[in-house]
Amino acid sequence: MTPAARLEAGAAALGIALDTATRERLLAYCALLAKWNRVYNLTAVREPGAVITHHLLDSLAVLPHLETDSAADVGSGGGLPGIPIALARPGWRVVLVEASHKKASFLTQAKIELGLANVEVVCERVERWVCPKPFGCVISRAYADLGEFVSGCAHLAAPGGTFAAMKGVYPYEEIARLPAGFALERVVKIALPGLGAARHLVLVRAAGRL
């Protein structure tokens, strides 16, 4: 199966509608990731089909579970999940927060080449970044322990906002260590097409914002 066919079939299995132009831009992002990966080591996943499954579909799979029109992707790295989300949801405001100057350079180039008018790149440690407008969703993928994530990013969430942590196996211990002031909303088990490994989306809100 070609990467294009894998993306189309995977998105359909997830119940996510992507028009032809969006699928082409997602594939263009994969090509850009592969090009820069040779120098900047953005991802250990290099085989094109695996990039579709492990990166694009993994990022897109969270969309049905997010109720927002703005998202901060914390520790964005190579733009995951922020760039696929921004491509699939052009009406959303998406900010990619990345402390590494090399990775932020890639994100800026990706924004330009993909024409992502709804994306902003911030090269700063998230704890130090003072955002001018808080977000409906603060999301991370393989960024940090759940407790560190919510406490370090609390200032980014709008009232009623959600913290969304993308995890592998069900993170029982991390959930048990959630700091005071935060409450687990729910954990969604993600069935990712073409990937047998466990995937879970942990949704947390700050107490008083439920």
ABEGO torsion letter per residue (X at the ends): XBAAAAAAAAAAAAGBBBBAAAAAAAAAAAAAAAAAAAAAGABABABAAAAAAAAAAAAAAAAAABBBABBBBBGAEAGOAAAAAAAABAABBBBBBBABAAAAAAAAAAAAAAGBAABBBBBBBAAABBBABBBABBBBBGABBAAAAAAAAAAABBBGBBBBBBBBBBBAAAAAABBBGBBBABBBBBBBBGBABBBBBBBBBBBGAX
